[in-house]
Structure formats: structure tokens, C-alpha cells
């Protein structure tokens, strides 16, 4: 199943990790910042991250991980409805029971979800375990809270994946107003990059090396070689808007494959 993400439909949606509340008496806008989360382990072995909005705008955020086969009936129903609201003709029944599910719940409502498919066989050229991220969905009512970043940050802190390579596909279909180039930008900001050897169209740039650095600001820089001239260029991800990608002269039909690591996910998705 290809990777897909939703955009915010209203240009007035709140961005980042700030929420707005309106005071009835003074009729002014108060900006409230989400404070950093703390994590504890429950008796069931799940890690929960608690985040509270001060000034009486309290939202407790719990992040869970379970195998799809271990989801309760209530969790199955809520996740299925979330997927159906995001993707046409999709649902939880299309996700393999052996996939790992990471989801965010506010109070008792599941508001965002992603699935992980583990590849059992290590490729000779990449001895590290590879994990495919797919079917990411965030509730329309809870977009703008940085929930994607919270899930990716959580994923980067799971000990069993500390040496894994995470991959996803910036899909080449236009869905909810997001095309391949738009998804590429979203995932680049989250710490994903094109693998070395990728050829990017329409510029025919070939990725020679990747530099992902979170300090002093989060940035991914590519050293590219232009196909028709052989010229080498240093390019920021902000200047790349792919319409297609290929690897080893094979076009990636579903979109551009991107990858990251646990350390990069933590560095790029830690919210304060």
C-alpha cells in the first residue's frame, strides 16, 4: 500500500505546535504552546507520552504501539474509520495482521495512525533491518498539532529499531491536493531523504551524497550530478520538486522512495 498523507484543507488552520483560544470577555486571541512531553511505561509494556496544554486547554496525548493482530475491537473500529476518512476504498482490512501499528489517542479517541511493515530478509547491500512506513493518517480535526512529528519521534526512540533504516514512498498520485513534490517536502522536513543513486526528474539530477543536519536548523542538503552535463551541484531539499524518481535505471512507479534512521527521526521530530 502506498504512502499517503493529508494536507490541511483550510489555510487558516493552526500550524506547528500552537493552538489558539478565544477569550470571551476580552475578545483577544491567546496563543498557547504545547509543553514538552514526559514518557512512562505502563504495565502492558506500552510507552505513553503525556502532553498538556496549559491555561485550561488540557489535552493528554498517549502514543501506543501494537501489532495489528493485538488491536482491541474499539481500536480496530476507530482506526478503520480514520483510514476510511483519509483514503478512498481503503480500510484496516487491507493492512497485514503482522504489521506494527503506532497510534495517537487524545483522551479515548484515536486521532492519528501509521503502520510499519518489517522486511524479514536483509538485503546484501543494506545489512541493517529495513522498516517500511505506510498508511499514515491524521484526523482532520487534529491537524496542525504536529502529530506526524510526534509519531516519528516516538518511532525513532523504539529500542528494537535503533539500527534500522526506515523507508516510505512520497506517492506520485494527487490525493487530497498533495502530489509527489508536496509529499517530498513534507517528509524532507521530517528527516527523510532520497537514497544515494536516485535519479530525480524533471531535472535528471543523480544523488551522489546526502547531508542531514539538525543543527543549527533542520536541513537536508544533496550533492547532485546533472545528467546531461555531469555538473555537480549542492542543493537543498527545498529546491527539489520531483515529478518522478528512478534507481538503477528503473523508474519507481509508485513515487519517490525516501529513507531515514532512528537518530535522524529523533533529531528532526523532537518538539519543544
C-alpha positions as CSV (number, residue, x, y, z in Angstrom):
1,X,0.0,0.0,0.0
2,X,1.5,3.4,-0.9
3,X,2.3,6.0,1.5
4,X,-0.2,8.9,1.7
5,X,-0.6,11.9,3.8
6,X,-3.3,14.5,4.1
7,X,-2.9,18.3,3.8
8,X,-4.8,20.8,5.9
9,X,-7.7,21.9,3.8
10,X,-8.2,25.4,5.4
11,X,-5.5,28.0,5.0
12,X,-6.5,29.3,8.4
13,X,-5.5,26.0,10.2
14,X,-3.1,26.4,13.1
15,X,0.4,25.4,12.2
16,X,3.2,23.7,14.2
17,X,2.5,23.1,17.8
18,X,0.5,26.2,18.7
19,X,-3.2,26.3,19.5
20,X,-5.5,29.3,19.6
21,X,-8.2,30.0,22.1
22,X,-10.5,33.0,22.1
23,X,-11.3,34.8,25.4
24,X,-15.0,35.7,25.6
25,X,-14.5,38.6,27.9
26,X,-11.7,40.5,26.1
27,X,-12.2,39.1,22.6
28,X,-8.5,38.6,22.0
29,X,-6.5,35.7,20.7
30,X,-4.3,33.8,23.1
31,X,-1.6,31.6,21.8
32,X,-0.8,28.6,23.8
33,X,2.3,26.4,23.3
34,X,2.3,22.7,23.9
35,X,4.9,21.9,26.6
36,X,7.3,19.1,26.3
37,X,6.1,15.6,26.9
38,X,7.2,13.1,29.5
39,X,7.2,9.3,29.0
40,X,6.4,6.4,31.3
41,X,5.9,2.7,30.8
42,X,2.7,1.0,31.6
43,X,2.2,-2.4,33.0
44,X,1.4,-3.7,29.5
45,X,4.8,-2.6,28.3
46,X,3.5,0.4,26.2
47,X,5.1,3.8,26.4
48,X,2.8,6.7,26.9
49,X,3.7,10.3,26.3
50,X,1.7,12.9,28.1
51,X,1.3,16.4,26.8
52,X,-0.8,19.1,28.3
53,X,-1.9,22.4,27.0
54,X,-1.7,24.9,29.9
55,X,-4.2,27.6,30.7
56,X,-7.1,25.1,31.0
57,X,-6.8,23.8,27.4
58,X,-5.8,20.3,28.6
59,X,-5.2,17.6,26.0
60,X,-3.5,14.4,27.2
61,X,-1.7,12.7,24.3
62,X,-1.0,9.0,24.5
63,X,1.2,7.2,21.9
64,X,0.8,3.5,21.6
65,X,2.3,0.7,19.6
66,X,0.7,-2.7,19.0
67,X,0.6,-5.4,16.4
68,X,-2.4,-5.1,14.2
69,X,-3.5,-8.5,15.4
70,X,-3.5,-7.2,19.0
71,X,-5.7,-4.2,18.5
72,X,-8.9,-4.3,20.5
73,X,-12.3,-4.1,18.8
74,X,-12.7,-0.5,19.8
75,X,-9.2,0.4,18.5
76,X,-9.9,-1.5,15.3
77,X,-13.1,0.4,14.7
78,X,-11.6,3.8,15.4
79,X,-8.5,3.2,13.2
80,X,-10.6,1.8,10.4
81,X,-12.8,4.9,10.4
82,X,-9.7,7.1,10.4
83,X,-8.2,5.3,7.4
84,X,-11.5,5.4,5.5
85,X,-11.9,9.1,6.1
86,X,-8.4,9.6,4.6
87,X,-8.2,7.2,1.7
88,X,-10.8,6.2,-0.8
89,X,-11.7,2.5,-0.8
90,X,-9.2,1.8,2.0
91,X,-9.5,0.3,5.4
92,X,-7.8,-1.7,8.2
93,X,-8.7,-4.9,6.4
94,X,-6.0,-4.1,3.8
95,X,-3.3,-4.0,6.5
96,X,-1.5,-7.3,7.3
97,X,-2.0,-8.5,10.8
98,X,1.7,-8.8,11.4
99,X,2.3,-5.1,10.8
100,X,3.1,-2.9,13.8
101,X,0.6,-0.1,14.4
102,X,1.6,3.2,16.1
103,X,-1.3,5.5,17.0
104,X,-2.0,8.6,19.0
105,X,-5.0,8.9,21.3
106,X,-6.4,12.0,22.9
107,X,-8.5,11.0,25.9
108,X,-10.2,7.9,24.4
109,X,-10.2,8.9,20.7
110,X,-7.6,7.7,18.2
111,X,-6.6,10.8,16.2
112,X,-3.6,9.6,14.1
113,X,-2.1,6.3,13.0
114,X,0.8,4.8,11.0
115,X,1.8,1.3,10.1
116,X,5.2,-0.4,9.9
117,X,6.0,-3.4,7.7
118,X,9.2,-5.2,8.7
119,X,11.3,-6.8,6.0
120,X,12.4,-10.2,7.3
121,X,15.4,-10.6,4.9
122,X,18.3,-8.2,5.0
123,X,19.5,-7.1,1.5
124,X,23.2,-7.7,0.9
125,X,23.8,-4.1,0.1
126,X,22.0,-3.0,3.3
127,X,22.6,-5.3,6.2
128,X,20.5,-3.1,8.6
129,X,16.9,-4.0,9.2
130,X,14.5,-2.2,6.9
131,X,11.2,-0.9,8.1
132,X,8.5,0.4,5.7
133,X,6.2,3.1,6.9
134,X,2.8,3.2,5.2
135,X,-0.8,4.4,5.5
136,X,-0.3,7.4,7.7
137,X,-3.4,9.3,8.6
138,X,-4.2,12.2,10.9
139,X,-7.7,13.2,11.9
140,X,-8.8,16.4,10.2
141,X,-9.9,17.9,13.5
142,X,-6.4,17.4,14.9
143,X,-4.1,18.6,12.1
144,X,-1.7,21.3,12.9
145,X,-0.7,19.7,16.3
146,X,2.4,18.1,14.9
147,X,1.1,14.6,15.4
148,X,3.1,13.2,12.5
149,X,6.3,14.5,14.1
150,X,5.3,13.0,17.4
151,X,4.8,9.6,15.9
152,X,8.1,9.7,14.0
153,X,9.9,10.9,17.1
154,X,8.4,8.1,19.1
155,X,9.4,5.6,16.3
156,X,13.0,6.8,16.5
157,X,13.1,6.0,20.2
158,X,11.9,2.4,20.0
159,X,15.0,0.4,21.1
160,X,14.4,-2.6,18.7
161,X,14.7,-0.2,15.7
162,X,17.8,1.7,16.8
163,X,19.9,0.2,13.9
164,X,17.0,0.1,11.4
165,X,16.6,2.1,8.2
166,X,13.1,3.5,7.8
167,X,11.6,4.0,4.3
168,X,8.5,5.4,2.8
169,X,7.1,6.4,-0.5
170,X,6.3,10.0,-1.5
171,X,3.4,8.9,-3.7
172,X,3.1,10.2,-7.2
173,X,-0.7,10.4,-7.2
174,X,-2.6,13.6,-6.4
175,X,-4.6,12.9,-3.3
176,X,-6.3,15.5,-1.0
177,X,-4.4,18.1,-3.0
178,X,-0.9,16.6,-2.4
179,X,1.2,15.4,-5.3
180,X,4.6,13.8,-5.2
181,X,6.5,17.0,-4.9
182,X,4.4,18.2,-2.0
183,X,4.8,14.9,-0.1
184,X,8.6,15.1,-0.8
185,X,8.7,18.4,1.0
186,X,6.6,17.2,4.0
187,X,8.8,14.1,4.6
188,X,12.0,16.0,4.0
189,X,11.1,18.3,6.8
190,X,10.6,15.2,8.9
191,X,14.1,13.9,8.2
192,X,13.6,11.6,5.2
193,X,15.9,11.9,2.1
194,X,16.4,10.3,-1.3
195,X,18.8,7.4,-1.2
196,X,22.2,7.8,-2.9
197,X,21.9,6.7,-6.6
198,X,18.4,8.1,-7.0
199,X,17.8,10.0,-10.3
200,X,15.3,12.8,-9.9
201,X,13.1,14.1,-12.7
202,X,12.4,16.5,-14.3
203,X,16.0,17.8,-13.6
204,X,17.7,14.5,-14.3
205,X,19.8,15.0,-11.1
206,X,21.5,12.0,-9.6
207,X,22.0,11.9,-5.9
208,X,25.7,11.5,-5.1
209,X,25.6,12.1,-1.3
210,X,23.2,13.3,1.4
211,X,23.9,15.5,4.4
212,X,21.2,15.6,7.0
213,X,21.9,18.0,9.8
214,X,19.5,19.1,12.5
215,X,21.8,21.9,13.9
216,X,21.7,24.9,14.0
217,X,18.5,24.3,12.0
218,X,17.0,21.2,10.4
219,X,18.3,20.9,6.9
220,X,18.9,18.2,4.3
221,X,21.4,19.0,1.6
222,X,22.2,16.9,-1.5
223,X,25.2,16.7,-3.7
224,X,23.8,16.1,-7.2
225,X,25.2,15.4,-10.6
226,X,23.3,16.8,-13.5
227,X,22.7,14.1,-16.1
228,X,23.2,16.0,-19.3
229,X,26.3,17.9,-18.3
230,X,27.9,16.0,-15.4
231,X,28.0,19.2,-13.4
232,X,28.0,18.7,-9.6
233,X,25.7,20.9,-7.6
234,X,25.0,21.4,-3.9
235,X,21.2,21.6,-3.5
236,X,18.8,22.0,-0.5
237,X,15.7,19.8,-0.4
238,X,13.6,23.0,-0.6
239,X,14.8,23.4,-4.2
240,X,13.8,19.9,-5.3
241,X,10.3,19.2,-6.6
242,X,10.4,15.7,-8.1
243,X,7.8,14.5,-10.7
244,X,9.5,11.0,-10.9
245,X,12.3,9.0,-9.4
246,X,14.4,6.1,-10.7
247,X,17.0,3.8,-9.2
248,X,19.4,1.7,-11.3
249,X,17.6,2.9,-14.4
250,X,14.3,1.5,-13.1
251,X,11.5,4.0,-12.6
252,X,9.8,4.0,-9.3
253,X,6.2,3.6,-10.4
254,X,4.5,4.5,-7.1
255,X,6.6,7.5,-6.3
256,X,9.9,8.5,-4.8
257,X,11.4,6.2,-2.2
258,X,12.8,8.1,0.8
259,X,14.7,6.8,3.9
260,X,15.8,7.9,7.4
261,X,17.3,6.5,10.6
262,X,16.4,6.4,14.2
263,X,18.8,9.2,15.1
264,X,17.6,11.5,12.3
265,X,14.0,10.9,13.2
266,X,14.7,11.9,16.8
267,X,16.7,15.0,15.7
268,X,14.2,16.2,13.2
269,X,11.0,15.5,15.0
270,X,11.7,16.4,18.6
271,X,9.2,19.1,19.6
272,X,9.7,21.6,22.4
